[in-house]
Amino acid sequence: MLMAARLSSNTTSSLTHSRPLITSSYNPSRLVQTPPDLIQWVRKERGFVHKGLKITEGAGGGGGGESFGGLGLVASEDIPKGSDLIALPTHLLLQFQSFDSGNGDGVETVLAKLAHRVPEELWAMRLGLKLLRERAAVDSFWWPYISNLPETYSVPIFFPGEDIKNLQYAPLLHQVNKRCRFLLDFEKAVTHALENENPEDHPFGGQDVNAASLGWAMSAVSSRAFRLHGERLPDGTQTYVPMMLPLIDMCNHSFHPNAQIVQEQNKRNPDILVTVIAETHIKQNDPVLLNYGCLSNDFFLLDYGFVIPSNPYDSIELRYDGALLDAASMAAGIQSPNFSSPAPWQQEILTQLSLQGEASLLKVSLGGPEMVEGRLLAALRVLLAEDMETVQKQDLSTLKSLASEAPLGVANEVTALRTVIALCVIALSRFPTKIMEDETLLKGDIFSSTELSTQFRIQKKSVIIDVMKDLTRRVRTLLSKETI
Ligand SMILES: C[S@@+](CC[C@H](N)C(=O)[O-])C[C@H]1O[C@@H](n2cnc3c(N)ncnc32)[C@H](O)[C@@H]1O
Protein backbone atom coordinates (compact mmCIF):
# COMPACT_ATOMS: atom_id res chain seq x y z
CA MET A 1 0.00 0.00 0.00
CA LEU A 2 1.11 3.45 -0.87
CA MET A 3 0.96 4.87 2.64
CA ALA A 4 3.03 2.12 4.12
CA ALA A 5 5.43 2.31 1.21
CA ARG A 6 6.06 5.96 2.02
CA LEU A 7 6.71 5.16 5.66
CA SER A 8 9.04 2.37 4.75
CA SER A 9 11.55 4.72 3.20
CA ASN A 10 14.38 5.94 5.42
CA THR A 11 12.84 6.16 8.88
CA THR A 12 15.34 8.68 10.11
CA SER A 13 15.91 10.87 7.12
CA SER A 14 15.00 14.19 8.63
CA LEU A 15 16.52 13.94 12.08
CA THR A 16 20.03 13.11 11.15
CA HIS A 17 21.65 16.50 10.57
CA SER A 18 22.90 16.92 14.08
CA ARG A 19 23.76 13.25 14.67
CA PRO A 20 24.44 11.68 11.29
CA LEU A 21 23.72 7.98 11.01
CA ILE A 22 26.67 5.90 9.98
CA THR A 23 26.11 2.39 8.71
CA SER A 24 28.21 0.16 10.85
CA SER A 25 29.48 -3.40 10.60
CA TYR A 26 29.93 -3.53 14.37
CA ASN A 27 26.41 -2.74 15.42
CA PRO A 28 24.29 -1.94 12.38
CA SER A 29 20.99 -1.85 14.22
CA ARG A 30 21.55 1.00 16.74
CA LEU A 31 21.21 4.73 16.14
CA VAL A 32 24.98 5.23 16.27
CA GLN A 33 27.89 2.98 15.45
CA THR A 34 29.32 2.70 18.96
CA PRO A 35 26.81 3.96 21.47
CA PRO A 36 27.93 4.73 25.02
CA ASP A 37 27.90 1.88 27.55
CA LEU A 38 24.34 1.94 28.90
CA ILE A 39 25.14 -0.01 32.06
CA GLN A 40 27.94 2.39 33.00
CA TRP A 41 25.69 5.39 32.32
CA VAL A 42 22.94 4.04 34.62
CA ARG A 43 25.50 3.42 37.40
CA LYS A 44 27.06 6.87 36.91
CA GLU A 45 23.59 8.39 37.27
CA ARG A 46 23.12 6.75 40.70
CA GLY A 47 21.13 3.81 39.39
CA PHE A 48 21.91 0.23 40.39
CA VAL A 49 22.86 -2.57 37.98
CA HIS A 50 23.65 -6.05 39.34
CA LYS A 51 27.30 -6.92 38.68
CA GLY A 52 26.29 -10.14 36.96
CA LEU A 53 24.39 -8.50 34.09
CA LYS A 54 25.52 -7.74 30.56
CA ILE A 55 23.93 -6.72 27.26
CA THR A 56 24.41 -9.19 24.42
CA GLU A 57 23.07 -9.89 20.97
CA GLY A 58 20.41 -12.56 20.27
CA ALA A 59 19.34 -13.16 23.90
CA GLY A 60 16.29 -15.41 23.43
CA GLY A 61 12.83 -15.00 24.84
CA GLY A 62 9.40 -16.35 24.13
CA GLY A 63 9.71 -19.32 26.46
CA GLY A 64 10.57 -21.70 23.63
CA GLY A 65 14.33 -21.39 24.07
CA GLU A 66 14.56 -19.70 20.68
CA SER A 67 16.82 -16.74 20.02
CA PHE A 68 16.13 -13.71 17.90
CA GLY A 69 17.84 -10.63 16.54
CA GLY A 70 18.40 -7.51 18.58
CA LEU A 71 19.97 -7.10 21.97
CA GLY A 72 18.97 -8.47 25.35
CA LEU A 73 20.04 -8.53 28.96
CA VAL A 74 21.84 -11.70 30.07
CA ALA A 75 23.18 -13.02 33.39
CA SER A 76 26.97 -13.42 33.30
CA GLU A 77 26.82 -15.41 36.59
CA ASP A 78 24.18 -17.25 38.63
CA ILE A 79 21.84 -14.75 40.30
CA PRO A 80 19.71 -15.85 43.28
CA LYS A 81 15.94 -15.42 43.32
CA GLY A 82 14.83 -12.14 44.92
CA SER A 83 18.00 -10.23 43.94
CA ASP A 84 17.69 -6.64 42.79
CA LEU A 85 18.78 -6.58 39.15
CA ILE A 86 18.31 -2.95 38.09
CA ALA A 87 17.07 0.08 40.02
CA LEU A 88 16.43 3.40 38.32
CA PRO A 89 16.28 6.80 39.97
CA THR A 90 13.40 9.05 38.91
CA HIS A 91 15.52 11.38 36.78
CA LEU A 92 16.47 8.55 34.37
CA LEU A 93 12.86 7.79 33.41
CA LEU A 94 11.82 9.41 30.15
CA GLN A 95 8.22 10.53 30.35
CA PHE A 96 5.91 13.19 29.00
CA GLN A 97 5.52 15.41 32.03
CA SER A 98 4.12 18.58 30.59
CA PHE A 99 1.08 17.32 28.70
CA ASP A 100 -1.16 19.92 30.34
CA SER A 101 1.05 22.94 29.81
CA GLY A 102 -0.68 23.76 26.55
CA ASN A 103 -0.91 27.55 27.05
CA GLY A 104 1.81 30.07 26.49
CA ASP A 105 5.13 29.85 24.66
CA GLY A 106 8.17 27.70 24.89
CA VAL A 107 9.23 24.30 23.61
CA GLU A 108 7.27 22.34 26.23
CA THR A 109 4.09 24.20 25.33
CA VAL A 110 4.57 23.58 21.62
CA LEU A 111 5.07 19.88 22.35
CA ALA A 112 2.01 19.78 24.61
CA LYS A 113 -0.12 21.37 21.88
CA LEU A 114 1.06 18.77 19.36
CA ALA A 115 0.42 15.97 21.85
CA HIS A 116 -3.16 17.15 22.30
CA ARG A 117 -3.79 16.26 18.65
CA VAL A 118 -2.91 12.61 19.21
CA PRO A 119 -5.85 10.29 19.98
CA GLU A 120 -5.73 8.51 23.34
CA GLU A 121 -5.34 5.04 21.75
CA LEU A 122 -2.09 6.22 20.11
CA TRP A 123 -0.57 7.27 23.45
CA ALA A 124 2.79 6.01 22.21
CA MET A 125 2.95 8.94 19.77
CA ARG A 126 2.63 11.46 22.64
CA LEU A 127 5.66 10.10 24.44
CA GLY A 128 7.19 9.65 20.98
CA LEU A 129 7.13 13.43 20.51
CA LYS A 130 9.19 13.84 23.65
CA LEU A 131 11.57 11.12 22.50
CA LEU A 132 11.95 12.81 19.12
CA ARG A 133 12.67 16.10 20.83
CA GLU A 134 15.40 14.51 22.95
CA ARG A 135 16.79 12.73 19.91
CA ALA A 136 17.07 16.02 18.02
CA ALA A 137 18.64 17.95 20.91
CA VAL A 138 22.42 17.89 20.66
CA ASP A 139 22.86 18.20 24.43
CA SER A 140 20.09 15.80 25.53
CA PHE A 141 20.65 14.26 28.96
CA TRP A 142 19.16 11.01 27.54
CA TRP A 143 21.52 10.76 24.56
CA PRO A 144 23.48 7.82 26.10
CA TYR A 145 20.12 6.00 26.24
CA ILE A 146 18.66 7.18 22.92
CA SER A 147 21.83 6.37 20.97
CA ASN A 148 21.39 2.74 22.12
CA LEU A 149 17.90 2.51 20.57
CA PRO A 150 17.33 0.49 17.40
CA GLU A 151 17.54 2.41 14.17
CA THR A 152 14.56 0.59 12.64
CA TYR A 153 11.55 -1.34 13.87
CA SER A 154 9.85 -4.40 12.43
CA VAL A 155 6.30 -3.18 13.10
CA PRO A 156 3.86 -3.44 10.14
CA ILE A 157 3.57 0.32 9.53
CA PHE A 158 6.99 -0.04 7.90
CA PHE A 159 6.09 -3.14 5.85
CA PRO A 160 5.83 -2.77 2.07
CA GLY A 161 2.14 -2.66 1.03
CA GLU A 162 2.30 -6.22 -0.29
CA ASP A 163 3.30 -7.57 3.13
CA ILE A 164 0.56 -5.65 4.87
CA LYS A 165 -1.87 -7.43 2.51
CA ASN A 166 -0.04 -10.68 3.23
CA LEU A 167 -1.20 -10.50 6.83
CA GLN A 168 -4.53 -11.74 5.38
CA TYR A 169 -6.41 -10.76 8.53
CA ALA A 170 -8.84 -7.83 8.25
CA PRO A 171 -8.81 -6.60 11.90
CA LEU A 172 -5.03 -6.17 11.85
CA LEU A 173 -5.00 -4.69 8.34
CA HIS A 174 -7.49 -2.15 9.61
CA GLN A 175 -5.26 -1.18 12.56
CA VAL A 176 -2.14 -0.91 10.41
CA ASN A 177 -3.89 1.27 7.84
CA LYS A 178 -5.31 3.45 10.61
CA ARG A 179 -1.83 4.04 12.03
CA CYS A 180 -0.36 4.77 8.59
CA ARG A 181 -3.13 7.25 7.86
CA PHE A 182 -2.69 8.90 11.24
CA LEU A 183 1.07 9.31 10.71
CA LEU A 184 0.62 10.88 7.29
CA ASP A 185 -2.02 13.29 8.63
CA PHE A 186 0.04 14.05 11.71
CA GLU A 187 3.07 14.81 9.56
CA LYS A 188 1.02 17.53 7.87
CA ALA A 189 -0.34 18.83 11.18
CA VAL A 190 3.13 18.99 12.77
CA THR A 191 4.67 20.65 9.70
CA HIS A 192 1.89 23.23 9.64
CA ALA A 193 2.09 23.89 13.39
CA LEU A 194 5.85 24.39 13.32
CA GLU A 195 6.01 26.43 10.11
CA ASN A 196 6.20 29.79 11.80
CA GLU A 197 7.63 28.70 15.13
CA ASN A 198 10.50 30.74 16.60
CA PRO A 199 13.74 28.79 16.28
CA GLU A 200 14.16 28.80 20.08
CA ASP A 201 10.65 27.32 20.54
CA HIS A 202 11.05 24.67 17.84
CA PRO A 203 10.93 21.31 19.64
CA PHE A 204 13.05 19.55 17.03
CA GLY A 205 15.83 22.11 16.74
CA GLY A 206 14.42 23.51 13.48
CA GLN A 207 14.54 20.11 11.74
CA ASP A 208 11.70 18.78 9.60
CA VAL A 209 9.69 15.92 11.01
CA ASN A 210 8.02 13.51 8.60
CA ALA A 211 5.75 10.46 8.86
CA ALA A 212 8.80 8.19 8.90
CA SER A 213 10.52 9.91 11.82
CA LEU A 214 7.19 10.14 13.68
CA GLY A 215 6.68 6.43 12.98
CA TRP A 216 10.17 5.68 14.31
CA ALA A 217 9.38 7.50 17.55
CA MET A 218 5.94 5.92 17.95
CA SER A 219 7.39 2.44 17.38
CA ALA A 220 10.32 3.05 19.75
CA VAL A 221 7.79 3.90 22.45
CA SER A 222 5.18 1.21 21.69
CA SER A 223 7.87 -1.49 21.69
CA ARG A 224 9.81 -0.29 24.75
CA ALA A 225 7.73 1.87 27.10
CA PHE A 226 6.13 0.52 30.24
CA ARG A 227 2.92 1.90 31.68
CA LEU A 228 3.62 2.57 35.35
CA HIS A 229 1.05 3.43 38.02
CA GLY A 230 0.28 7.12 38.15
CA GLU A 231 -1.93 8.88 40.65
CA ARG A 232 -5.30 7.55 41.73
CA LEU A 233 -8.22 9.75 40.63
CA PRO A 234 -10.85 10.96 43.14
CA ASP A 235 -13.26 8.27 41.82
CA GLY A 236 -10.68 5.60 42.67
CA THR A 237 -9.58 4.92 39.07
CA GLN A 238 -5.90 4.13 38.71
CA THR A 239 -4.08 6.17 36.07
CA TYR A 240 -1.12 4.82 34.14
CA VAL A 241 1.84 6.82 32.92
CA PRO A 242 3.87 5.52 29.98
CA MET A 243 7.60 5.81 30.57
CA MET A 244 10.76 4.70 28.88
CA LEU A 245 12.95 2.85 31.34
CA PRO A 246 16.59 2.88 30.17
CA LEU A 247 18.33 -0.50 30.40
CA ILE A 248 15.20 -2.19 31.80
CA ASP A 249 13.89 -2.00 28.24
CA MET A 250 16.77 -4.20 27.10
CA CYS A 251 14.90 -7.16 28.64
CA ASN A 252 13.08 -9.31 26.10
CA HIS A 253 9.66 -10.87 26.55
CA SER A 254 8.52 -14.25 27.81
CA PHE A 255 5.23 -15.58 29.17
CA HIS A 256 7.48 -17.42 31.65
CA PRO A 257 9.56 -14.50 32.86
CA ASN A 258 12.39 -14.76 35.40
CA ALA A 259 12.21 -11.09 36.43
CA GLN A 260 9.58 -8.51 37.20
CA ILE A 261 9.31 -4.75 37.53
CA VAL A 262 8.41 -3.42 40.96
CA GLN A 263 7.30 0.15 41.29
CA GLU A 264 7.73 1.50 44.79
CA GLN A 265 9.82 4.04 46.62
CA ASN A 266 12.99 2.32 47.81
CA LYS A 267 13.29 2.67 51.63
CA ARG A 268 17.08 2.88 51.57
CA ASN A 269 17.12 5.30 48.64
CA PRO A 270 13.92 7.36 48.17
CA ASP A 271 15.19 8.57 44.80
CA ILE A 272 14.72 5.06 43.34
CA LEU A 273 11.29 4.57 41.76
CA VAL A 274 11.51 1.43 39.64
CA THR A 275 13.33 -1.81 40.39
CA VAL A 276 13.66 -5.06 38.46
CA ILE A 277 13.82 -8.10 40.73
CA ALA A 278 14.79 -11.70 39.92
CA GLU A 279 11.59 -13.72 40.22
CA THR A 280 13.41 -17.03 39.94
CA HIS A 281 17.01 -18.18 40.25
CA ILE A 282 18.68 -16.97 37.05
CA LYS A 283 21.41 -19.25 35.78
CA GLN A 284 24.60 -18.00 34.16
CA ASN A 285 24.02 -17.15 30.44
CA ASP A 286 20.24 -17.08 30.87
CA PRO A 287 18.48 -14.06 29.38
CA VAL A 288 16.66 -11.79 31.81
CA LEU A 289 13.05 -11.87 30.66
CA LEU A 290 10.00 -9.81 31.55
CA ASN A 291 6.37 -10.50 30.65
CA TYR A 292 5.18 -7.63 28.44
CA GLY A 293 1.58 -8.74 29.01
CA CYS A 294 -0.83 -11.53 28.13
CA LEU A 295 -1.41 -10.17 24.64
CA SER A 296 -2.59 -11.55 21.32
CA ASN A 297 -0.25 -11.65 18.34
CA ASP A 298 -2.13 -8.64 16.93
CA PHE A 299 -0.67 -6.51 19.73
CA PHE A 300 2.74 -8.15 19.64
CA LEU A 301 3.08 -7.51 15.93
CA LEU A 302 1.49 -4.06 15.83
CA ASP A 303 3.33 -2.62 18.85
CA TYR A 304 6.48 -4.75 19.21
CA GLY A 305 7.13 -6.15 15.74
CA PHE A 306 7.22 -9.86 16.55
CA VAL A 307 4.90 -12.86 16.57
CA ILE A 308 4.79 -15.54 19.27
CA PRO A 309 4.31 -19.09 18.01
CA SER A 310 1.52 -21.02 19.84
CA ASN A 311 0.66 -17.89 21.80
CA PRO A 312 -1.98 -19.02 24.35
CA TYR A 313 -3.49 -15.51 24.27
CA ASP A 314 -3.90 -15.33 20.51
CA SER A 315 -7.43 -15.28 19.16
CA ILE A 316 -9.41 -14.42 16.03
CA GLU A 317 -12.10 -11.83 15.80
CA LEU A 318 -15.46 -12.37 14.09
CA ARG A 319 -18.54 -10.25 13.71
CA TYR A 320 -21.71 -11.57 15.32
CA ASP A 321 -24.06 -11.77 12.38
CA GLY A 322 -27.37 -13.72 12.18
CA ALA A 323 -27.01 -14.58 8.50
CA LEU A 324 -23.45 -15.89 9.00
CA LEU A 325 -24.58 -18.01 11.95
CA ASP A 326 -27.52 -19.38 9.95
CA ALA A 327 -25.11 -20.38 7.20
CA ALA A 328 -22.73 -21.98 9.73
CA SER A 329 -25.57 -23.83 11.45
CA MET A 330 -26.91 -25.19 8.18
CA ALA A 331 -23.42 -26.28 7.18
CA ALA A 332 -23.32 -28.13 10.51
CA GLY A 333 -26.49 -30.01 9.53
CA ILE A 334 -28.97 -28.06 11.65
CA GLN A 335 -32.39 -27.72 10.02
CA SER A 336 -33.85 -24.21 9.79
CA PRO A 337 -31.85 -22.32 12.43
CA ASN A 338 -33.32 -18.96 13.40
CA PHE A 339 -30.34 -16.73 14.15
CA SER A 340 -31.69 -14.11 11.75
CA SER A 341 -35.14 -14.07 13.34
CA PRO A 342 -34.88 -14.81 17.06
CA ALA A 343 -38.01 -15.00 19.24
CA PRO A 344 -38.68 -12.00 21.53
CA TRP A 345 -37.44 -13.87 24.66
CA GLN A 346 -34.23 -14.78 22.78
CA GLN A 347 -33.82 -11.17 21.66
CA GLU A 348 -34.00 -10.10 25.28
CA ILE A 349 -31.08 -12.37 26.13
CA LEU A 350 -29.15 -11.14 23.08
CA THR A 351 -29.58 -7.59 24.39
CA GLN A 352 -28.25 -8.66 27.79
CA LEU A 353 -25.26 -10.15 25.96
CA SER A 354 -24.76 -6.83 24.07
CA LEU A 355 -25.30 -8.68 20.78
CA GLN A 356 -28.37 -6.68 19.90
CA GLY A 357 -29.64 -3.19 20.51
CA GLU A 358 -28.11 0.25 20.51
CA ALA A 359 -25.20 -0.51 22.82
CA SER A 360 -24.29 -3.73 21.02
CA LEU A 361 -20.72 -4.92 20.68
CA LEU A 362 -20.72 -7.25 17.72
CA LYS A 363 -17.06 -8.25 17.78
CA VAL A 364 -16.68 -11.74 19.22
CA SER A 365 -13.61 -13.90 19.46
CA LEU A 366 -12.51 -17.50 19.14
CA GLY A 367 -9.33 -18.88 20.69
CA GLY A 368 -7.33 -17.59 23.63
CA PRO A 369 -7.93 -18.85 27.17
CA GLU A 370 -11.74 -18.72 26.74
CA MET A 371 -11.69 -20.72 23.47
CA VAL A 372 -15.19 -19.50 22.50
CA GLU A 373 -16.10 -16.03 23.75
CA GLY A 374 -18.76 -16.46 26.42
CA ARG A 375 -21.23 -14.07 24.77
CA LEU A 376 -21.11 -16.00 21.50
CA LEU A 377 -21.44 -19.37 23.23
CA ALA A 378 -24.42 -18.21 25.30
CA ALA A 379 -26.11 -16.77 22.20
CA LEU A 380 -25.67 -20.04 20.30
CA ARG A 381 -26.96 -22.12 23.18
CA VAL A 382 -29.97 -19.85 23.61
CA LEU A 383 -30.84 -19.50 19.93
CA LEU A 384 -30.58 -23.22 19.38
CA ALA A 385 -32.66 -24.04 22.50
CA GLU A 386 -35.99 -25.78 22.09
CA ASP A 387 -37.92 -23.85 24.73
CA MET A 388 -37.76 -20.79 26.91
CA GLU A 389 -38.31 -22.65 30.21
CA THR A 390 -35.15 -24.74 29.95
CA VAL A 391 -33.12 -21.59 29.23
CA GLN A 392 -34.66 -19.62 32.08
CA LYS A 393 -33.52 -22.25 34.59
CA GLN A 394 -29.90 -21.24 33.90
CA ASP A 395 -28.15 -18.00 34.73
CA LEU A 396 -26.23 -16.07 32.10
CA SER A 397 -22.78 -16.81 33.52
CA THR A 398 -23.45 -20.58 33.26
CA LEU A 399 -24.64 -20.14 29.67
CA LYS A 400 -21.46 -18.19 28.84
CA SER A 401 -19.09 -20.79 30.20
CA LEU A 402 -17.63 -23.60 28.12
CA ALA A 403 -16.72 -25.31 31.41
CA SER A 404 -20.39 -25.68 32.34
CA GLU A 405 -21.06 -28.86 30.42
CA ALA A 406 -24.21 -28.87 28.26
CA PRO A 407 -26.35 -26.61 30.47
CA LEU A 408 -29.29 -26.85 28.03
CA GLY A 409 -28.90 -30.55 27.28
CA VAL A 410 -26.56 -32.64 25.17
CA ALA A 411 -28.41 -32.16 21.87
CA ASN A 412 -28.35 -28.36 22.28
CA GLU A 413 -24.66 -28.41 23.20
CA VAL A 414 -23.71 -30.56 20.25
CA THR A 415 -25.51 -28.27 17.77
CA ALA A 416 -24.00 -25.15 19.39
CA LEU A 417 -20.46 -26.55 19.24
CA ARG A 418 -20.95 -27.85 15.69
CA THR A 419 -22.08 -24.38 14.67
CA VAL A 420 -18.85 -22.92 16.10
CA ILE A 421 -16.85 -25.57 14.22
CA ALA A 422 -18.64 -24.57 11.00
CA LEU A 423 -17.88 -20.91 11.79
CA CYS A 424 -14.22 -21.90 12.05
CA VAL A 425 -14.38 -23.56 8.63
CA ILE A 426 -15.83 -20.34 7.17
CA ALA A 427 -13.17 -18.21 8.94
CA LEU A 428 -10.42 -20.48 7.63
CA SER A 429 -11.76 -20.31 4.08
CA ARG A 430 -11.34 -16.52 4.13
CA PHE A 431 -7.54 -16.85 4.15
CA PRO A 432 -6.32 -16.97 0.54
CA THR A 433 -3.44 -19.35 1.34
CA LYS A 434 -3.16 -22.66 3.16
CA ILE A 435 -0.75 -23.26 6.06
CA MET A 436 1.30 -25.68 3.93
CA GLU A 437 1.80 -22.99 1.27
CA ASP A 438 2.81 -20.50 3.99
CA GLU A 439 5.31 -22.96 5.41
CA THR A 440 6.85 -23.54 1.99
CA LEU A 441 7.18 -19.77 1.57
CA LEU A 442 9.01 -19.51 4.91
CA LYS A 443 11.64 -21.97 3.70
CA GLY A 444 12.59 -19.65 0.85
CA ASP A 445 14.75 -16.54 0.80
CA ILE A 446 12.26 -13.84 1.81
CA PHE A 447 12.25 -10.35 3.35
CA SER A 448 11.87 -10.19 7.11
CA SER A 449 8.53 -8.36 6.68
CA THR A 450 7.23 -11.21 4.46
CA GLU A 451 8.46 -13.68 7.06
CA LEU A 452 6.64 -11.85 9.86
CA SER A 453 3.36 -11.48 7.97
CA THR A 454 3.51 -15.16 6.96
CA GLN A 455 4.20 -16.24 10.55
CA PHE A 456 1.36 -14.04 11.73
CA ARG A 457 -1.22 -15.60 9.41
CA ILE A 458 0.02 -19.14 10.12
CA GLN A 459 -0.60 -18.47 13.81
CA LYS A 460 -4.09 -17.08 13.15
CA LYS A 461 -5.00 -20.18 11.15
CA SER A 462 -3.51 -22.40 13.86
CA VAL A 463 -5.74 -20.70 16.44
CA ILE A 464 -8.80 -21.63 14.34
CA ILE A 465 -7.61 -25.20 13.83
CA ASP A 466 -6.93 -25.60 17.58
CA VAL A 467 -10.45 -24.38 18.39
CA MET A 468 -11.90 -26.85 15.87
CA LYS A 469 -9.87 -29.72 17.36
CA ASP A 470 -10.88 -28.88 20.90
CA LEU A 471 -14.58 -28.53 20.08
CA THR A 472 -14.61 -31.71 17.97
CA ARG A 473 -13.16 -33.56 20.97
CA ARG A 474 -15.87 -32.09 23.21
CA VAL A 475 -18.61 -33.12 20.75
CA ARG A 476 -17.24 -36.67 20.64
CA THR A 477 -17.16 -36.89 24.43
CA LEU A 478 -20.74 -35.59 24.70
CA LEU A 479 -22.00 -38.05 22.09
CA SER A 480 -20.20 -40.98 23.68
CA LYS A 481 -21.72 -40.13 27.07
CA GLU A 482 -25.15 -39.98 25.49
CA THR A 483 -24.93 -43.47 23.98
CA ILE A 484 -23.74 -45.08 27.26
C1 LIG B 1 11.83 -3.74 25.10
S1 LIG B 1 12.69 -4.13 23.64
C2 LIG B 1 13.83 -5.37 24.19
C3 LIG B 1 15.24 -5.09 23.70
C4 LIG B 1 15.43 -5.30 22.22
N1 LIG B 1 15.59 -6.72 21.90
C5 LIG B 1 16.60 -4.50 21.67
O1 LIG B 1 17.35 -5.05 20.85
O2 LIG B 1 16.78 -3.35 22.01
C6 LIG B 1 11.43 -5.00 22.79
C7 LIG B 1 11.84 -5.54 21.44
O3 LIG B 1 12.67 -6.70 21.57
C8 LIG B 1 12.29 -7.72 20.64
N2 LIG B 1 11.73 -8.85 21.42
C9 LIG B 1 11.49 -8.87 22.74
N3 LIG B 1 11.03 -10.06 23.13
C10 LIG B 1 10.96 -10.83 22.03
C11 LIG B 1 10.55 -12.18 21.78
N4 LIG B 1 10.12 -12.96 22.76
N5 LIG B 1 10.62 -12.64 20.50
C12 LIG B 1 11.05 -11.85 19.50
N6 LIG B 1 11.46 -10.56 19.67
C13 LIG B 1 11.42 -10.05 20.92
C14 LIG B 1 11.26 -7.08 19.75
O4 LIG B 1 11.92 -6.50 18.67
C15 LIG B 1 10.66 -5.99 20.63
O5 LIG B 1 10.10 -4.93 19.91
Ligand as a Chemical Component Dictionary entry (heavy atoms), coordinates in Angstrom:
data_LIG
# 
_chem_comp.id                   LIG 
_chem_comp.type                 NON-POLYMER 
_chem_comp.pdbx_formal_charge   0 
_chem_comp.three_letter_code    LIG 
# 
loop_
_chem_comp_atom.comp_id 
_chem_comp_atom.atom_id 
_chem_comp_atom.alt_atom_id 
_chem_comp_atom.type_symbol 
_chem_comp_atom.charge 
_chem_comp_atom.model_Cartn_x 
_chem_comp_atom.model_Cartn_y 
_chem_comp_atom.model_Cartn_z 
_chem_comp_atom.pdbx_ordinal 
LIG C1  C1  C 0  11.825 -3.740  25.100 1  
LIG S1  S1  S 1  12.689 -4.131  23.641 2  
LIG C2  C2  C 0  13.832 -5.371  24.191 3  
LIG C3  C3  C 0  15.244 -5.094  23.699 4  
LIG C4  C4  C 0  15.426 -5.298  22.224 5  
LIG N1  N1  N 0  15.586 -6.717  21.900 6  
LIG C5  C5  C 0  16.604 -4.499  21.668 7  
LIG O1  O1  O 0  17.347 -5.051  20.847 8  
LIG O2  O2  O -1 16.780 -3.345  22.009 9  
LIG C6  C6  C 0  11.430 -5.004  22.794 10 
LIG C7  C7  C 0  11.844 -5.544  21.443 11 
LIG O3  O3  O 0  12.669 -6.702  21.574 12 
LIG C8  C8  C 0  12.292 -7.720  20.643 13 
LIG N2  N2  N 0  11.734 -8.849  21.418 14 
LIG C9  C9  C 0  11.490 -8.868  22.737 15 
LIG N3  N3  N 0  11.031 -10.056 23.130 16 
LIG C10 C10 C 0  10.960 -10.829 22.030 17 
LIG C11 C11 C 0  10.548 -12.175 21.784 18 
LIG N4  N4  N 0  10.124 -12.958 22.756 19 
LIG N5  N5  N 0  10.620 -12.640 20.504 20 
LIG C12 C12 C 0  11.051 -11.846 19.500 21 
LIG N6  N6  N 0  11.460 -10.559 19.672 22 
LIG C13 C13 C 0  11.421 -10.055 20.920 23 
LIG C14 C14 C 0  11.255 -7.076  19.748 24 
LIG O4  O4  O 0  11.918 -6.495  18.667 25 
LIG C15 C15 C 0  10.656 -5.990  20.635 26 
LIG O5  O5  O 0  10.101 -4.925  19.910 27 
# 
loop_
_chem_comp_bond.comp_id 
_chem_comp_bond.atom_id_1 
_chem_comp_bond.atom_id_2 
_chem_comp_bond.value_order 
_chem_comp_bond.pdbx_ordinal 
LIG C1  S1  SING 1  
LIG S1  C2  SING 2  
LIG S1  C6  SING 3  
LIG C2  C3  SING 4  
LIG C3  C4  SING 5  
LIG C4  N1  SING 6  
LIG C4  C5  SING 7  
LIG C5  O1  DOUB 8  
LIG C5  O2  SING 9  
LIG C6  C7  SING 10 
LIG C7  O3  SING 11 
LIG C7  C15 SING 12 
LIG O3  C8  SING 13 
LIG C8  N2  SING 14 
LIG C8  C14 SING 15 
LIG N2  C9  SING 16 
LIG N2  C13 SING 17 
LIG C9  N3  DOUB 18 
LIG N3  C10 SING 19 
LIG C10 C11 SING 20 
LIG C10 C13 DOUB 21 
LIG C11 N4  SING 22 
LIG C11 N5  DOUB 23 
LIG N5  C12 SING 24 
LIG C12 N6  DOUB 25 
LIG N6  C13 SING 26 
LIG C14 O4  SING 27 
LIG C14 C15 SING 28 
LIG C15 O5  SING 29 
# 
